[in-house]
Amino acid sequence: MNVEERILKNLEENGIEISEDGSLINLDSIGFISSIVCIEQEFEIEIPGEYLVIETMSNIDNISYIVNQIIYNNLGCD
């Protein structure tokens, strides 16, 4: 499974649906926090506080981009 597929699975497990355009549906503060914690555990990363805003993380493309950037940077690449 690639990064986006793993994120989608995680979101679905937290009751968050994805619209056709990639926007998250049924996203409330509890679901948001729960999903972030699960994503961090899934990828063994920590998402920086500046990204922990519902508006920033309300689209699967944004979440995938952020997670990929964190993984890439954690590998020691610039």
N, CA, C and O atoms as a DFTB+ gen file, in Angstrom:
312 C
 N C O
     1  1       0.847      -1.191       0.000
     2  2       0.000       0.000       0.000
     3  2       0.887       1.248       0.000
     4  3       1.876       1.320       0.730
     5  1       0.521       2.216      -0.821
     6  2       1.282       3.456      -0.836
     7  2       0.798       4.381       0.288
     8  3      -0.149       4.052       1.003
     9  1       1.444       5.525       0.438
    10  2       1.132       6.454       1.517
    11  2      -0.329       6.884       1.469
    12  3      -1.010       6.849       2.494
    13  1      -0.821       7.287       0.309
    14  2      -2.202       7.769       0.213
    15  2      -3.201       6.670       0.573
    16  3      -4.189       6.934       1.259
    17  1      -2.957       5.455       0.124
    18  2      -3.860       4.343       0.449
    19  2      -3.884       4.079       1.957
    20  3      -4.941       3.805       2.525
    21  1      -2.725       4.162       2.598
    22  2      -2.655       3.952       4.049
    23  2      -3.393       5.063       4.787
    24  3      -4.062       4.803       5.787
    25  1      -3.276       6.292       4.305
    26  2      -3.988       7.415       4.922
    27  2      -5.489       7.240       4.740
    28  3      -6.254       7.423       5.687
    29  1      -5.917       6.889       3.533
    30  2      -7.340       6.675       3.267
    31  2      -7.923       5.602       4.181
    32  3      -9.009       5.776       4.734
    33  1      -7.206       4.502       4.340
    34  2      -7.654       3.417       5.214
    35  2      -7.806       3.929       6.641
    36  3      -8.790       3.629       7.318
    37  1      -6.830       4.699       7.088
    38  2      -6.854       5.254       8.433
    39  2      -8.043       6.182       8.634
    40  3      -8.735       6.100       9.649
    41  1      -8.280       7.056       7.675
    42  2      -9.396       7.992       7.773
    43  2     -10.727       7.252       7.800
    44  3     -11.608       7.575       8.598
    45  1     -10.869       6.273       6.938
    46  2     -12.104       5.486       6.891
    47  2     -12.341       4.774       8.221
    48  3     -13.478       4.695       8.685
    49  1     -11.288       4.262       8.829
    50  2     -11.411       3.595      10.124
    51  2     -11.863       4.566      11.216
    52  3     -12.406       4.143      12.237
    53  1     -11.639       5.861      11.005
    54  2     -12.055       6.884      11.958
    55  2     -13.380       7.529      11.563
    56  3     -13.752       8.566      12.112
    57  1     -14.092       6.925      10.616
    58  2     -15.420       7.392      10.234
    59  2     -15.433       8.616       9.345
    60  3     -16.453       9.295       9.226
    61  1     -14.296       8.900       8.717
    62  2     -14.215      10.070       7.847
    63  2     -14.287       9.597       6.399
    64  3     -13.516       8.741       5.967
    65  1     -15.223      10.169       5.668
    66  2     -15.399       9.824       4.262
    67  2     -14.646      10.822       3.394
    68  3     -14.354      11.944       3.808
    69  1     -14.343      10.382       2.187
    70  2     -13.625      11.221       1.230
    71  2     -14.539      11.460       0.031
    72  3     -15.072      10.512      -0.546
    73  1     -14.717      12.726      -0.342
    74  2     -15.545      13.042      -1.508
    75  2     -14.749      12.764      -2.784
    76  3     -13.558      12.458      -2.736
    77  1     -15.427      12.875      -3.917
    78  2     -14.773      12.616      -5.202
    79  2     -13.610      13.562      -5.476
    80  3     -12.658      13.198      -6.166
    81  1     -13.688      14.797      -4.928
    82  2     -12.601      15.754      -5.153
    83  2     -11.493      15.655      -4.107
    84  3     -10.551      16.447      -4.118
    85  1     -11.609      14.670      -3.193
    86  2     -10.566      14.458      -2.187
    87  2     -10.799      15.177      -0.879
    88  3      -9.994      15.050       0.044
    89  1     -11.883      15.930      -0.775
    90  2     -12.193      16.622       0.479
    91  2     -12.692      15.633       1.514
    92  3     -13.355      14.652       1.177
    93  1     -12.374      15.892       2.772
    94  2     -12.822      15.033       3.854
    95  2     -14.231      15.428       4.266
    96  3     -14.527      16.608       4.456
    97  1     -15.097      14.428       4.402
    98  2     -16.486      14.629       4.793
    99  2     -16.640      14.113       6.230
   100  3     -15.940      13.190       6.646
   101  1     -17.554      14.716       6.972
   102  2     -17.817      14.316       8.362
   103  2     -16.619      14.585       9.260
   104  3     -16.426      13.876      10.248
   105  1     -15.824      15.575       8.948
   106  2     -14.638      15.877       9.737
   107  2     -14.995      16.859      10.833
   108  3     -15.305      18.020      10.564
   109  1     -14.950      16.386      12.075
   110  2     -15.131      17.266      13.221
   111  2     -13.843      17.248      14.039
   112  3     -12.898      16.541      13.687
   113  1     -13.795      18.009      15.114
   114  2     -12.549      18.131      15.872
   115  2     -12.109      16.802      16.482
   116  3     -10.914      16.508      16.502
   117  1     -13.038      15.999      16.976
   118  2     -12.682      14.706      17.561
   119  2     -12.129      13.775      16.487
   120  3     -11.088      13.148      16.685
   121  1     -12.814      13.682      15.364
   122  2     -12.350      12.843      14.265
   123  2     -11.014      13.313      13.725
   124  3     -10.161      12.504      13.361
   125  1     -10.836      14.629      13.673
   126  2      -9.579      15.208      13.189
   127  2      -8.425      14.779      14.082
   128  3      -7.414      14.276      13.594
   129  1      -8.571      14.974      15.379
   130  2      -7.504      14.640      16.329
   131  2      -7.221      13.141      16.302
   132  3      -6.064      12.720      16.269
   133  1      -8.275      12.348      16.317
   134  2      -8.119      10.898      16.288
   135  2      -7.383      10.446      15.029
   136  3      -6.500       9.591      15.096
   137  1      -7.742      11.015      13.895
   138  2      -7.102      10.655      12.631
   139  2      -5.635      11.051      12.609
   140  3      -4.787      10.291      12.140
   141  1      -5.336      12.237      13.116
   142  2      -3.940      12.694      13.150
   143  2      -3.096      11.756      14.000
   144  3      -2.005      11.353      13.596
   145  1      -3.606      11.409      15.180
   146  2      -2.872      10.501      16.066
   147  2      -2.635       9.156      15.368
   148  3      -1.533       8.612      15.428
   149  1      -3.654       8.631      14.718
   150  2      -3.524       7.346      14.021
   151  2      -2.543       7.432      12.850
   152  3      -1.758       6.511      12.628
   153  1      -2.587       8.523      12.112
   154  2      -1.648       8.709      10.996
   155  2      -0.216       8.792      11.526
   156  3       0.696       8.191      10.958
   157  1      -0.024       9.531      12.606
   158  2       1.316       9.631      13.196
   159  2       1.815       8.255      13.636
   160  3       2.983       7.926      13.433
   161  1       0.947       7.462      14.230
   162  2       1.337       6.118      14.655
   163  2       1.604       5.212      13.458
   164  3       2.567       4.446      13.454
   165  1       0.753       5.303      12.451
   166  2       0.902       4.472      11.252
   167  2       2.260       4.672      10.587
   168  3       2.900       3.708      10.165
   169  1       2.696       5.929      10.496
   170  2       3.928       6.256       9.787
   171  2       5.112       6.518      10.717
   172  3       6.219       6.801      10.260
   173  1       4.865       6.421      12.040
   174  2       5.911       6.681      13.038
   175  2       6.551       8.056      12.815
   176  3       7.772       8.200      12.751
   177  1       5.674       9.054      12.702
   178  2       6.100      10.434      12.484
   179  2       5.394      11.336      13.490
   180  3       4.496      10.903      14.212
   181  1       5.811      12.584      13.521
   182  2       5.099      13.604      14.277
   183  2       4.816      14.757      13.324
   184  3       5.734      15.332      12.738
   185  1       3.544      15.087      13.176
   186  2       3.156      16.184      12.292
   187  2       3.348      17.484      13.043
   188  3       2.783      17.656      14.124
   189  1       4.135      18.410      12.497
   190  2       4.387      19.685      13.182
   191  2       3.100      20.478      13.433
   192  3       2.154      20.418      12.647
   193  1       3.086      21.206      14.525
   194  2       1.924      21.959      14.951
   195  2       1.361      22.904      13.911
   196  3       0.149      23.112      13.865
   197  1       2.207      23.480      13.076
   198  2       1.704      24.434      12.084
   199  2       0.792      23.782      11.042
   200  3       0.054      24.478      10.345
   201  1       0.840      22.453      10.931
   202  2      -0.026      21.745       9.994
   203  2      -1.294      21.207      10.644
   204  3      -2.191      20.726       9.952
   205  1      -1.371      21.285      11.961
   206  2      -2.503      20.710      12.693
   207  2      -3.686      21.671      12.739
   208  3      -4.143      22.079      13.807
   209  1      -4.160      22.016      11.562
   210  2      -5.299      22.899      11.380
   211  2      -6.267      22.172      10.447
   212  3      -5.868      21.680       9.392
   213  1      -7.533      22.107      10.839
   214  2      -8.507      21.366      10.032
   215  2      -8.516      21.850       8.591
   216  3      -8.605      21.037       7.672
   217  1      -8.424      23.153       8.376
   218  2      -8.461      23.687       7.016
   219  2      -7.289      23.175       6.181
   220  3      -7.442      22.930       4.984
   221  1      -6.123      23.012       6.801
   222  2      -4.941      22.534       6.092
   223  2      -5.054      21.044       5.792
   224  3      -4.620      20.582       4.737
   225  1      -5.634      20.302       6.717
   226  2      -5.685      18.849       6.618
   227  2      -7.073      18.352       6.185
   228  3      -7.466      17.238       6.531
   229  1      -7.801      19.161       5.445
   230  2      -9.163      18.781       5.076
   231  2      -9.256      18.163       3.680
   232  3     -10.351      18.015       3.137
   233  1      -8.122      17.806       3.107
   234  2      -8.093      17.245       1.768
   235  2      -7.042      16.140       1.729
   236  3      -5.939      16.326       2.242
   237  1      -7.361      15.009       1.137
   238  2      -6.442      13.876       1.106
   239  2      -5.124      14.225       0.416
   240  3      -4.072      13.713       0.801
   241  1      -5.169      15.086      -0.592
   242  2      -3.932      15.482      -1.281
   243  2      -3.016      16.253      -0.342
   244  3      -1.804      16.034      -0.341
   245  1      -3.580      17.148       0.454
   246  2      -2.776      17.923       1.410
   247  2      -2.153      17.003       2.458
   248  3      -0.969      17.118       2.775
   249  1      -2.962      16.094       2.989
   250  2      -2.457      15.180       4.015
   251  2      -1.342      14.310       3.444
   252  3      -0.300      14.146       4.079
   253  1      -1.546      13.760       2.268
   254  2      -0.529      12.917       1.627
   255  2       0.757      13.703       1.383
   256  3       1.854      13.198       1.620
   257  1       0.617      14.925       0.913
   258  2       1.790      15.765       0.657
   259  2       2.579      15.995       1.942
   260  3       3.800      15.834       1.971
   261  1       1.864      16.376       3.008
   262  2       2.523      16.663       4.286
   263  2       3.211      15.410       4.829
   264  3       4.366      15.472       5.250
   265  1       2.513      14.281       4.821
   266  2       3.102      13.035       5.326
   267  2       4.323      12.650       4.490
   268  3       5.353      12.269       5.048
   269  1       4.225      12.742       3.177
   270  2       5.378      12.434       2.321
   271  2       6.559      13.346       2.613
   272  3       7.702      12.888       2.638
   273  1       6.302      14.620       2.832
   274  2       7.384      15.559       3.137
   275  2       8.053      15.207       4.462
   276  3       9.277      15.263       4.579
   277  1       7.255      14.850       5.448
   278  2       7.831      14.469       6.752
   279  2       8.656      13.198       6.614
   280  3       9.766      13.123       7.140
   281  1       8.131      12.204       5.917
   282  2       8.868      10.953       5.720
   283  2      10.167      11.236       4.967
   284  3      11.230      10.749       5.350
   285  1      10.079      12.017       3.907
   286  2      11.257      12.342       3.098
   287  2      12.310      13.054       3.938
   288  3      13.491      12.711       3.876
   289  1      11.890      14.041       4.718
   290  2      12.829      14.787       5.558
   291  2      13.397      13.925       6.678
   292  3      14.544      14.121       7.078
   293  1      12.618      12.974       7.193
   294  2      13.115      12.090       8.240
   295  2      14.156      11.120       7.714
   296  3      14.912      10.536       8.490
   297  1      14.201      10.943       6.398
   298  2      15.206      10.063       5.812
   299  2      16.542      10.766       5.630
   300  3      17.492      10.174       5.118
   301  1      16.621      12.027       6.046
   302  2      17.855      12.770       5.961
   303  2      18.059      13.453       4.631
   304  3      19.163      13.911       4.339
   305  1      17.033      13.535       3.824
   306  2      17.125      14.195       2.523
   307  2      16.645      15.628       2.644
   308  3      15.747      15.921       3.433
   309  1      17.224      16.500       1.886
   310  2      16.797      17.917       1.893
   311  2      16.078      18.266       0.630
   312  3      15.649      19.408       0.459
